[in-house]
């Protein structure tokens, strides 16, 4: 079955098979969070993006080959409910944005800044610091040498708009500015977007609506 990115809580994860990387997307409750397990084909090392909840579900996706690292995209509690259990069980190294780490109640081994790289086996991800949804949100870019980029956006970008800024005009302006400058202005339309909740999208599908988002303010 081709990858669609359509998953539901309690359902079957979806698997996106790339030449060097396997991406498994699972949904966990109660807030329909997405968790992504990235597996390097060359080494079988694995990285988890957002240990959101349901450690038993995440353990099934991780399987018996263990986990090298966990990246938490931001400090909101629905993105780290399973983090302590996952880290205790697997011994995985933890990563989070420098300015959000203090809001995550599991110690962060590596503080991540804009432009830092995180590796899983022979695959490299580049972190971009996006301010607005939280002070220290990070997104991860995998620039696939065999195809188009893949972008893991946490709660910074979704189909239909940027993340929630609770009606704060300054936070929205910051989030919109960073998303436009660091994602839309630097990455091609073919970039596949994997958000923290809900369905996948692409930068090309969202780009025509940027002015609309700016004008509406959310």
N, CA and C of each residue as an Amber inpcrd file, in Angstrom:
protein
   654
   0.8390000  -1.1990000   0.0000000   0.0000000   0.0000000   0.0000000
   0.8800000   1.2590000   0.0000000   0.5720000   2.2340000  -0.8320000
   1.3550000   3.4830000  -0.8180000   1.1010000   4.2720000   0.4610000
   2.0980000   5.0110000   0.8670000   1.9850000   5.8230000   2.0760000
   1.0260000   6.9770000   1.8470000   0.1100000   7.1960000   2.7990000
  -0.8170000   8.3290000   2.7320000  -0.6580000   9.2760000   3.9180000
  -0.1250000   8.7790000   5.0320000  -0.0500000   9.5950000   6.2410000
  -1.3490000   9.6820000   7.0000000  -2.3500000   8.9080000   6.5850000
  -3.6470000   8.9070000   7.2640000  -3.6350000   7.8140000   8.3330000
  -3.5530000   8.2300000   9.5920000  -3.5400000   7.2830000  10.7000000
  -4.5660000   7.7270000  11.7310000  -4.9840000   6.7910000  12.5680000
  -5.9290000   7.1210000  13.6250000  -5.5390000   6.4070000  14.9020000
  -5.9610000   6.9780000  16.0290000  -5.6610000   6.3970000  17.3310000
  -6.2580000   4.9900000  17.3870000  -5.4330000   4.0270000  17.7730000
  -5.8720000   2.6430000  17.8380000  -5.7700000   1.9090000  16.5220000
  -5.4010000   2.6350000  15.4710000  -5.3060000   2.0190000  14.1540000
  -3.8990000   1.5740000  13.8200000  -3.7190000   1.1900000  12.5850000
  -2.4360000   0.6920000  12.1060000  -1.5350000   1.8540000  11.7060000
  -0.2810000   1.8670000  12.1400000   0.6570000   2.8990000  11.6760000
   0.8330000   2.8460000  10.1610000   1.2610000   3.9590000   9.5940000
   1.5500000   4.0150000   8.1660000   3.0540000   4.1420000   7.9830000
   3.5710000   3.5340000   6.9310000   5.0210000   3.4580000   6.7260000
   5.3930000   4.0960000   5.3960000   6.3160000   5.0620000   5.4650000
   6.8220000   5.7430000   4.2750000   8.2410000   5.2390000   4.0410000
   8.4350000   4.4680000   2.9970000   9.7300000   3.8400000   2.7350000
  10.5170000   4.6690000   1.7220000  11.6160000   5.2630000   2.1800000
  12.5400000   5.9950000   1.3280000  13.7720000   5.1280000   1.0910000
  14.6600000   5.5760000   0.2280000  15.8170000   4.7490000  -0.1170000
  16.7380000   4.5340000   1.0790000  16.9650000   5.5770000   1.8880000
  17.8890000   5.4700000   3.0190000  17.1930000   5.4620000   4.3690000
  15.8910000   5.7240000   4.3990000  15.1890000   5.9460000   5.6610000
  13.7830000   5.3620000   5.5720000  13.3490000   4.7490000   6.6640000
  11.9710000   4.2820000   6.7940000  11.2980000   5.1310000   7.8700000
  10.1760000   5.7490000   7.5250000   9.4420000   6.6190000   8.4470000
   8.1240000   5.9330000   8.7900000   7.9070000   5.6550000  10.0740000
   6.6590000   5.0610000  10.5270000   5.8910000   6.0860000  11.3370000
   4.6690000   6.3490000  10.9260000   3.8050000   7.3310000  11.5790000
   2.7030000   6.6110000  12.3440000   2.5480000   6.9710000  13.6270000
   1.4940000   6.4020000  14.4550000   0.7510000   7.5270000  15.1590000
  -0.5360000   7.3340000  15.3940000  -1.3420000   8.2970000  16.1400000
  -1.6230000   7.7460000  17.5330000  -1.5280000   8.6160000  18.5340000
  -1.8090000   8.2130000  19.9200000  -2.7860000   9.2010000  20.5440000
  -3.5470000   8.7050000  21.5180000  -4.5380000   9.5310000  22.2000000
  -3.9590000  10.2220000  23.4120000  -4.7450000  11.0510000  24.0890000
  -6.1400000  11.3530000  23.7520000  -6.2970000  12.5560000  22.8200000
  -5.1810000  13.1700000  22.3880000  -5.2450000  14.3940000  21.5990000
  -4.8130000  14.1830000  20.1470000  -4.8830000  12.9180000  19.7030000
  -4.5720000  12.5870000  18.3130000  -3.1990000  13.1210000  17.8970000
  -2.2150000  12.8590000  18.7400000  -0.8400000  13.2540000  18.4090000
  -0.2150000  12.2580000  17.4450000   0.6550000  12.7750000  16.5860000
   1.4560000  11.9150000  15.7330000   2.8290000  11.6870000  16.3610000
   3.2910000  10.4540000  16.2840000   4.6570000  10.1070000  16.6720000
   5.3050000   9.4420000  15.4680000   6.5760000   9.7540000  15.2460000
   7.2720000   9.2550000  14.0560000   8.5330000   8.5060000  14.4840000
   8.6650000   7.2790000  14.0140000   9.8940000   6.5110000  14.2190000
  10.6480000   6.4790000  12.9030000  11.8800000   6.9760000  12.9280000
  12.7450000   7.0250000  11.7420000  13.8170000   5.9530000  11.8800000
  13.9450000   5.1280000  10.8690000  14.8890000   4.0120000  10.9030000
  15.8640000   4.1240000   9.7340000  17.1500000   4.1760000  10.0550000
  18.1840000   4.1940000   9.0320000  18.3030000   2.7990000   8.4230000
  18.1580000   2.7220000   7.1130000  18.2340000   1.4190000   6.4600000
  19.6260000   0.7880000   6.5600000  20.6640000   1.6260000   6.5610000
  22.0320000   1.1030000   6.5390000  22.4440000   0.5050000   7.8800000
  21.9520000   1.0780000   8.9870000  22.4240000   0.6640000  10.3080000
  21.3420000   0.0950000  11.2140000  20.0720000   0.2790000  10.8440000
  18.9130000  -0.1040000  11.6530000  18.7750000   0.7230000  12.9370000
  19.5640000   1.7820000  13.0850000  19.3550000   2.6840000  14.2190000
  18.0280000   3.4190000  14.0460000  17.4010000   3.7490000  15.1910000
  16.0960000   4.3840000  15.1550000  16.0440000   5.6420000  16.0150000
  15.2590000   6.5980000  15.5570000  15.0250000   7.8600000  16.2440000
  13.5220000   8.0770000  16.3120000  13.0410000   8.5290000  17.4610000
  11.6210000   8.8280000  17.6590000  11.4260000  10.3330000  17.7380000
  10.4750000  10.8470000  16.9810000  10.0840000  12.2460000  17.0910000
   8.7780000  12.3060000  17.8710000   8.8440000  12.8570000  19.0760000
   7.7260000  13.0740000  20.0010000   7.1770000  11.7800000  20.6070000
   7.6240000  11.4890000  21.8090000   7.0670000  10.3950000  22.6060000
   5.8000000  10.9090000  23.2700000   4.7590000  11.0690000  22.4580000
   3.5920000  11.8400000  22.8740000   2.7850000  11.1580000  23.9800000
   2.4770000   9.8850000  23.8070000   1.6460000   9.1690000  24.7740000
   1.6400000   7.6940000  24.3700000   0.8980000   6.9010000  25.1360000
   0.7440000   5.4740000  24.8550000   2.0920000   4.7780000  24.6490000
   2.9000000   4.6580000  25.7060000   4.2110000   4.0210000  25.5470000
   4.1280000   2.6030000  24.9810000   3.0280000   1.9010000  25.2450000
   2.8850000   0.5500000  24.6950000   2.7590000   0.5840000  23.1710000
   2.0410000   1.5970000  22.6610000   1.9200000   1.7420000  21.2110000
   3.2710000   2.0780000  20.5970000   3.9840000   3.0070000  21.2350000
   5.3030000   3.3870000  20.7240000   6.2620000   2.2060000  20.7790000
   6.1730000   1.3990000  21.8310000   7.0520000   0.2300000  21.9430000
   6.8130000  -0.7490000  20.8030000   5.5580000  -0.9000000  20.3870000
   5.2600000  -1.7890000  19.2760000   5.8570000  -1.2760000  17.9710000
   5.8120000   0.0550000  17.7850000   6.3810000   0.6320000  16.5690000
   7.9070000   0.5230000  16.5870000   8.5110000   0.7750000  17.7500000
   9.9640000   0.6960000  17.8790000  10.4580000  -0.7260000  17.6630000
   9.7180000  -1.6860000  18.1760000  10.0930000  -3.0870000  17.9940000
  11.2590000  -3.4960000  18.8790000  11.9550000  -4.5450000  18.4730000
  12.9920000  -5.1480000  19.3090000  14.3910000  -4.6120000  19.0360000
  14.5330000  -3.7300000  18.0690000  15.8630000  -3.2430000  17.7010000
  16.3050000  -2.0230000  18.4940000  15.4670000  -1.5740000  19.4030000
  15.8670000  -0.4910000  20.2880000  15.7370000   0.8830000  19.6510000
  16.1050000   1.8760000  20.4340000  15.9440000   3.2700000  20.0440000
  17.1950000   4.0280000  20.4600000  17.7800000   4.7630000  19.5200000
  18.9970000   5.5220000  19.8030000  18.7010000   6.8740000  20.4080000
  17.6440000   7.5460000  19.9320000  17.3930000   8.9210000  20.3670000
  15.9250000   9.2750000  20.2630000  15.5260000  10.2810000  21.0700000
  14.1760000  10.8220000  21.0410000  14.2880000  12.3360000  20.9300000
  13.6060000  12.9090000  19.9460000  13.5450000  14.3550000  19.7860000
  12.1530000  14.8180000  20.2030000  12.0890000  15.7880000  21.1050000
  10.8180000  16.3980000  21.4900000  10.7270000  17.7460000  20.7910000
   9.6930000  17.9230000  19.9840000   9.6220000  19.1230000  19.1510000
   9.3450000  20.3900000  19.9360000   8.6260000  20.2560000  21.0630000
   8.3670000  21.4390000  21.8920000   7.8460000  21.0050000  23.2510000
   7.6720000  21.9830000  24.1290000   7.4570000  21.6950000  25.5460000
   6.0190000  21.3560000  25.9240000   5.0460000  21.4740000  25.0510000
   3.6610000  21.2010000  25.4310000   3.4740000  19.7500000  25.8350000
   2.7120000  19.5420000  26.9110000   2.6350000  18.2430000  27.5630000
   2.1160000  17.1170000  26.7070000   1.2930000  17.4130000  25.7220000
   0.7730000  16.3270000  24.8970000   1.8370000  15.7270000  23.9870000
   3.0290000  16.3140000  23.9570000   4.1000000  15.7870000  23.1060000
   5.1730000  15.0180000  23.8830000   5.0070000  14.8940000  25.2220000
   6.0390000  14.1560000  25.9730000   5.4820000  13.2510000  27.0750000
   4.2080000  12.9100000  27.0280000   3.6260000  12.0930000  28.0930000
   4.2960000  10.7250000  28.2340000   4.7910000  10.1730000  27.1510000
   5.4330000   8.8500000  27.2050000   6.9510000   8.9380000  27.2670000
   7.4910000  10.1460000  27.3240000   8.9430000  10.3080000  27.1950000
   9.7090000   9.6110000  28.3140000   9.2840000   9.7860000  29.5460000
  10.0130000   9.1730000  30.6680000  10.0500000   7.6560000  30.5230000
   8.9150000   7.0680000  30.1800000   8.8670000   5.6080000  30.0420000
   9.7300000   5.1370000  28.8830000   9.6480000   5.8260000  27.7650000
  10.4340000   5.4340000  26.5910000  11.9290000   5.5170000  26.8960000
  12.3530000   6.5870000  27.5440000  13.7740000   6.7590000  27.8460000
  14.2420000   5.7080000  28.8470000  13.4400000   5.4510000  29.8630000
  13.8030000   4.4440000  30.8580000  13.9140000   3.0620000  30.2240000
  13.0040000   2.7670000  29.3240000  12.9590000   1.4440000  28.6990000
  14.0790000   1.2370000  27.6950000  14.3920000   2.2840000  26.9300000
  15.3280000   2.1260000  25.8030000  16.7160000   2.7050000  26.0510000
  16.8380000   3.6200000  27.0310000  18.1090000   4.3020000  27.2360000
  18.4290000   5.3140000  26.1570000  17.4190000   5.7380000  25.4070000
  17.6340000   6.6540000  24.2820000  18.1210000   8.0150000  24.7710000
  18.9320000   8.6530000  23.9470000  19.4270000  10.0080000  24.1880000
  18.3270000  11.0020000  23.8320000  18.1610000  12.0490000  24.6470000
  17.0670000  12.9920000  24.4480000  17.5700000  14.3030000  23.8520000
  16.7550000  14.8470000  22.9510000  17.0390000  16.1130000  22.2740000
  15.8080000  17.0090000  22.3820000  16.0410000  18.3170000  22.5620000
  14.9520000  19.2960000  22.5410000  15.5440000  20.6680000  22.2780000
  14.7100000  21.5770000  21.8080000  15.1560000  22.9440000  21.5890000
  15.6340000  23.5900000  22.8770000  16.6990000  24.3440000  22.7900000
  17.3260000  24.9500000  23.9700000  16.3300000  25.7460000  24.8090000
  15.4330000  26.4640000  24.1600000  14.5550000  27.3800000  24.8840000
  13.2530000  26.7350000  25.3390000  13.0860000  25.4460000  25.0690000
  11.9190000  24.7120000  25.5720000  12.2930000  23.6090000  26.5460000
  13.5540000  23.2910000  26.6560000  13.9710000  22.1150000  27.4370000
  13.5540000  22.2130000  28.9010000  13.5650000  23.4090000  29.4550000
  13.2120000  23.5610000  30.8690000  11.7440000  23.2440000  31.1310000
  10.9170000  23.2550000  30.1000000   9.5040000  22.9360000  30.2480000
   9.1850000  21.4790000  30.0110000  10.1950000  20.6480000  29.8060000
  10.0130000  19.2170000  29.5760000  10.5410000  18.4810000  30.8080000
   9.6860000  17.7610000  31.5460000  10.0980000  17.1800000  32.8310000
  10.9040000  15.8940000  32.7220000  11.6460000  15.7490000  31.6630000
  12.6220000  14.6720000  31.4980000  13.9050000  15.3540000  31.0600000
  15.0410000  15.0690000  31.7010000  16.2770000  15.7770000  31.3380000
  16.5990000  15.6650000  29.8520000  17.0230000  16.7880000  29.2840000
  17.4210000  16.8290000  27.8830000  18.9290000  16.6470000  27.7890000
  19.3730000  15.6110000  27.0970000  20.8050000  15.3500000  26.9680000
  21.4790000  16.3250000  26.0170000  20.7790000  16.6950000  24.9450000
  21.3590000  17.5710000  23.9320000  20.4040000  18.7320000  23.6740000
  20.8720000  19.9550000  23.9660000  20.1000000  21.1580000  23.6830000
  20.3300000  21.5420000  22.2270000  19.2510000  21.7570000  21.4990000
  19.3190000  21.9530000  20.0560000  19.1030000  23.4190000  19.7060000
  19.9820000  23.9450000  18.8630000  19.8790000  25.3070000  18.3530000
  19.5950000  25.2790000  16.8550000  19.2310000  26.4340000  16.3180000
  18.9210000  26.5530000  14.9050000  20.1160000  26.1190000  14.0470000
  19.8690000  25.2150000  13.1250000  20.9200000  24.7380000  12.2300000
  21.6960000  23.5440000  12.7220000  21.4640000  23.1220000  13.9630000
  22.1460000  21.9310000  14.4750000  21.6850000  20.6920000  13.7100000
  22.5440000  19.6840000  13.6840000  22.1890000  18.4300000  13.0230000
  22.0520000  17.3120000  14.0390000  21.1550000  16.3950000  13.7290000
  20.9170000  15.2070000  14.5370000  20.9960000  14.0210000  13.5890000
  21.7420000  13.0120000  13.9710000  21.9100000  11.8640000  13.0850000
  21.1840000  10.6460000  13.6310000  20.6980000   9.8350000  12.7130000
  20.1930000   8.5030000  13.0290000  20.8640000   7.5700000  12.0330000
  21.8280000   6.8090000  12.5340000  22.6440000   6.0050000  11.6440000
  23.4100000   6.8950000  10.6910000  23.2390000   6.6800000   9.3940000
  23.9380000   7.4720000   8.3850000  23.0630000   8.5950000   7.8140000
  21.9230000   8.8080000   8.4210000  20.9880000   9.8410000   7.9680000
  21.1140000  11.0680000   8.8620000  21.1130000  12.2440000   8.2480000
  21.2580000  13.4920000   8.9860000  19.9970000  14.3340000   8.8630000
  19.5360000  14.8340000  10.0010000  18.4150000  15.7560000  10.0720000
  18.9390000  17.1140000  10.5080000  18.3770000  18.1870000   9.9760000
  18.7560000  19.5370000  10.3560000  17.6150000  20.1880000  11.1170000
  17.9210000  20.7480000  12.2760000  16.9090000  21.3970000  13.1110000
  16.8000000  22.8720000  12.7630000  15.5830000  23.3680000  12.7340000
  15.3230000  24.7920000  12.5920000  14.5170000  25.2490000  13.8000000
  14.9710000  26.3350000  14.4180000  14.3020000  26.9100000  15.5850000
  13.1940000  27.8360000  15.1060000  11.9650000  27.5440000  15.5190000
  10.7820000  28.2960000  15.0890000  10.1050000  28.8700000  16.3350000
  10.0330000  30.1830000  16.4290000   9.5180000  30.8500000  17.6300000
   8.0750000  31.2960000  17.4070000   7.2030000  30.9870000  18.3650000
   5.8410000  31.4840000  18.2810000   4.8460000  30.5570000  18.9360000
   4.7760000  29.3030000  18.4720000   3.9070000  28.3390000  19.1460000
   4.4160000  28.1340000  20.5630000   5.7180000  27.9630000  20.6940000
   6.4270000  28.0260000  21.9770000   7.7350000  28.7700000  21.7190000
   8.4440000  29.1540000  22.7820000   9.7170000  29.8660000  22.5650000
  10.8030000  29.0210000  21.9190000  10.7450000  27.6960000  22.1080000
  11.8550000  26.8610000  21.6520000  11.4690000  25.7180000  20.7500000
  10.3670000  25.8420000  20.0330000   9.9670000  24.7750000  19.1080000
  11.0560000  24.5290000  18.0680000  11.2270000  23.2710000  17.7100000
  12.1310000  22.9330000  16.6110000  11.3850000  22.0770000  15.6030000
  11.7600000  22.2350000  14.3460000  11.3080000  21.3400000  13.2840000
  12.5470000  20.6570000  12.7260000  12.3490000  19.5260000  12.0840000
  13.4680000  18.7390000  11.5590000  13.3170000  18.5560000  10.0540000
  14.4010000  18.7810000   9.3370000  14.4190000  18.6480000   7.8840000
  15.3290000  17.4800000   7.5040000  14.7770000  16.5440000   6.7520000
  15.5960000  15.4970000   6.1320000  15.6560000  15.8100000   4.6470000
  16.8050000  16.2440000   4.1820000  16.9880000  16.5790000   2.7670000
  17.4440000  15.3200000   2.0430000  16.4820000  14.5560000   1.5910000
  16.7400000  13.2530000   0.9800000  17.5990000  13.4250000  -0.2750000
  18.8050000  12.8490000  -0.2960000  19.6680000  13.0000000  -1.4740000
  19.1130000  12.3020000  -2.7140000  18.1180000  11.4510000  -2.5320000
  17.5450000  10.7080000  -3.6540000  16.1810000  11.2600000  -4.0800000
  15.7490000  12.3470000  -3.4550000  14.4230000  12.8690000  -3.7660000
  14.2090000  14.2300000  -3.1480000  13.0000000  14.4880000  -2.7030000
  12.6520000  15.7870000  -2.1310000  12.8390000  15.7900000  -0.6200000
  12.8580000  16.9750000   0.0070000  12.9910000  17.0360000   1.4650000
  11.7400000  16.5100000   2.1760000  11.9660000  16.1250000   3.4280000
  10.9030000  15.6910000   4.3320000  11.0180000  16.5280000   5.5930000
   9.8880000  17.0650000   6.0590000   9.8790000  18.0870000   7.0960000
   8.9380000  17.6760000   8.2240000   9.4870000  17.5700000   9.4330000
   8.7170000  17.1970000  10.6220000   8.4960000  18.4730000  11.4310000
   7.2240000  18.9360000  11.4880000   6.9650000  20.3040000  11.9320000
   6.4180000  20.4380000  13.3420000   6.2260000  19.3410000  14.0790000
   5.6300000  19.4950000  15.3960000   4.3070000  20.2350000  15.2750000
   4.1230000  21.2760000  16.1130000   2.8950000  22.0730000  16.0410000
   3.1310000  23.4370000  15.4070000   4.1650000  23.5690000  14.5920000
   4.4560000  24.8580000  13.9470000   3.7350000  25.0360000  12.6170000
   3.4450000  23.9340000  11.9300000   2.8160000  24.0220000  10.6160000
   1.9220000  22.8190000  10.3960000   0.6970000  23.1030000   9.9230000
  -0.3010000  22.0770000   9.6430000  -0.9210000  22.3320000   8.2690000
  -1.6860000  21.3720000   7.7430000  -2.5170000  21.6960000   6.5940000
  -3.4790000  22.8270000   6.9690000  -3.4050000  23.9260000   6.2440000
  -4.3260000  25.0230000   6.5100000  -3.8100000  26.1310000   7.3870000
  -2.5860000  26.0420000   7.8830000  -2.0810000  27.1610000   8.6710000
  -0.9610000  26.8030000   9.6110000  -0.4810000  27.8300000  10.2960000
   0.5510000  27.6350000  11.3070000  -0.1010000  27.2150000  12.6150000
   0.7370000  26.9310000  13.6230000   0.2330000  26.4510000  14.8990000
  -0.5040000  27.5180000  15.6900000  -1.1130000  27.0760000  16.7760000
  -1.9230000  27.9440000  17.6260000  -1.0420000  28.9130000  18.4100000
  -1.4000000  30.1860000  18.3840000  -0.7000000  31.1900000  19.2020000
  -1.6680000  31.8850000  20.1500000  -2.8230000  31.2460000  20.4170000
  -3.7940000  31.7110000  21.3990000  -4.1960000  33.1800000  21.2090000
  -4.2730000  33.6170000  19.9760000  -4.7190000  34.9660000  19.6890000
  -3.7030000  36.0550000  19.9740000  -2.4690000  35.6740000  20.2850000
  -1.4200000  36.6460000  20.5820000  -0.8020000  37.1220000  19.2590000
  -1.0000000  38.4020000  18.9480000  -0.5530000  38.9280000  17.6520000
   0.9540000  38.8640000  17.4970000   1.6940000  39.1260000  18.5610000
   3.1590000  39.0930000  18.4780000   3.6650000  37.6720000  18.2570000
   3.0880000  36.7250000  18.9600000   3.4940000  35.3330000  18.7780000
   3.1500000  34.8530000  17.3770000   1.9730000  35.2120000  16.8840000
   1.6150000  34.8220000  15.5250000   2.5880000  35.4150000  14.5150000
   2.9030000  36.7000000  14.6680000   3.8180000  37.3500000  13.7250000
   5.1710000  36.6530000  13.7120000   5.6620000  36.2490000  14.8930000
   6.9350000  35.5450000  14.9880000   6.8500000  34.1750000  14.3300000
   5.7860000  33.4450000  14.6070000   5.6350000  32.1060000  14.0460000
   5.5090000  32.1730000  12.5310000   4.6750000  33.0770000  12.0450000
   4.5040000  33.2190000  10.6040000   5.8280000  33.5910000   9.9380000
   6.5390000  34.5250000  10.5320000   7.8130000  34.9800000   9.9570000
   8.8160000  33.8380000   9.8860000   8.9500000  33.0800000  10.9660000
   9.9260000  31.9870000  10.9680000   9.5300000  30.8710000  10.0100000
   8.2550000  30.5170000   9.9880000   7.8010000  29.4610000   9.0860000
   8.0340000  29.8620000   7.6380000   7.7320000  31.1010000   7.3080000
   7.9280000  31.5500000   5.9390000   9.4120000  31.6040000   5.5780000
  10.2260000  32.2270000   6.4530000  11.6350000  32.4370000   6.1210000
  12.4480000  31.1520000   6.1600000  12.1990000  30.3010000   7.1490000
  13.0520000  29.1330000   7.3530000  12.5410000  27.8740000   6.6640000
  11.2540000  27.8700000   6.2960000  10.6970000  26.6940000   5.6360000
  10.2830000  27.0130000   4.2000000   9.2880000  27.8590000   4.0220000
   8.7830000  28.1270000   2.6760000   9.8200000  28.8070000   1.7790000
  10.6320000  29.7000000   2.3260000  11.6110000  30.4060000   1.4940000
  12.8400000  29.5630000   1.1860000  13.0480000  28.4720000   1.9070000
  14.2600000  27.6820000   1.7340000  14.0240000  26.2970000   1.1280000
  12.7980000  25.8110000   1.1800000  12.5240000  24.4420000   0.7510000
  11.5550000  24.4360000  -0.4250000  11.6420000  23.4310000  -1.2950000
  10.8070000  23.4050000  -2.5010000   9.3850000  22.9450000  -2.2120000
   8.5340000  23.1570000  -3.2020000   7.1320000  22.7730000  -3.0760000
   6.9540000  21.2880000  -2.8010000   7.8750000  20.4690000  -3.2920000
   7.7330000  19.0140000  -3.1520000   7.9720000  18.5350000  -1.7220000
   8.4330000  19.4200000  -0.8510000   8.7390000  19.0320000   0.5290000
   7.5070000  18.4270000   1.2010000   7.6670000  17.2030000   1.6980000
   6.5770000  16.4980000   2.3810000   6.5630000  16.9450000   3.8410000
   5.3900000  17.3200000   4.3460000   5.2530000  17.8470000   5.7030000
   4.5500000  16.8300000   6.5890000   5.2100000  16.4890000   7.7010000
   4.6700000  15.5670000   8.7060000   4.3890000  16.3760000   9.9750000
   3.1360000  16.7120000  10.2630000   2.8300000  17.5570000  11.4180000
   2.6480000  16.7660000  12.7150000   2.5230000  17.5010000  13.8000000
   2.3680000  16.8830000  15.1150000   0.9940000  16.3180000  15.3730000
   0.0150000  16.7140000  14.5920000  -1.3510000  16.1900000  14.6870000
  -1.9230000  16.1120000  13.2730000  -2.7300000  15.1050000  13.0260000
  -3.5090000  15.0770000  11.8070000  -2.7520000  14.6590000  10.5600000
  -3.3170000  15.0710000   9.4220000  -2.8490000  14.6040000   8.1220000
  -1.5700000  15.3040000   7.6700000  -0.8520000  14.6340000   6.7890000
   0.3280000  15.2190000   6.1570000  -0.1000000  16.2310000   5.0950000
   0.8750000  17.0120000   4.6330000   0.6440000  17.9270000   3.5310000
   1.9750000  18.1370000   2.8220000   2.0460000  19.1350000   1.9620000
   3.3020000  19.5210000   1.3180000   3.4060000  21.0310000   1.3450000
   4.6180000  21.5340000   1.2140000   4.7710000  22.9900000   1.1660000
   4.0800000  23.5670000  -0.0700000   4.0860000  22.8200000  -1.1600000
   3.4340000  23.3010000  -2.3630000   1.9360000  23.4570000  -2.1900000
   1.3210000  22.5510000  -1.4390000  -0.1240000  22.6410000  -1.1980000
  -0.4770000  23.8370000  -0.3270000   0.4220000  24.2040000   0.5720000
   0.1450000  25.2810000   1.5230000   0.6210000  26.6490000   1.0400000
   1.6210000  26.7000000   0.1830000   2.2400000  27.9710000  -0.2050000
   1.2430000  29.0070000  -0.7510000   0.2520000  28.6270000  -1.5790000
  -0.6620000  29.6350000  -2.1100000  -1.4830000  30.3520000  -1.0470000
  -1.5050000  29.8230000   0.1770000  -2.3620000  30.3770000   1.2220000
  -1.6030000  31.2400000   2.2250000  -0.3130000  31.4620000   2.0070000
   0.4890000  32.2080000   2.9850000  -0.0740000  33.6050000   3.2420000
  -0.4180000  34.3260000   2.2020000  -0.9550000  35.6780000   2.3880000
  -2.2770000  35.6460000   3.1500000  -3.0820000  34.6490000   2.8760000
  -4.3520000  34.4790000   3.5900000  -4.1060000  34.2890000   5.0860000
  -3.1320000  33.4510000   5.4260000  -2.8210000  33.2300000   6.8380000
  -2.3760000  34.5160000   7.5080000  -1.4940000  35.2530000   6.8340000
  -1.0010000  36.5030000   7.4110000  -2.1350000  37.4880000   7.6570000
  -3.0420000  37.5870000   6.7000000  -4.1350000  38.5450000   6.8160000
  -5.1190000  38.1820000   7.9110000  -5.3910000  36.8970000   8.0850000
  -6.3620000  36.4900000   9.1000000  -5.7500000  36.4820000  10.5000000
  -4.4150000  36.3500000  10.5800000  -3.7420000  36.4250000  11.8770000
  -3.7690000  35.1520000  12.6900000  -3.9880000  34.0190000  12.0130000
  -3.9010000  32.7330000  12.7150000  -3.6810000  31.6040000  11.7100000
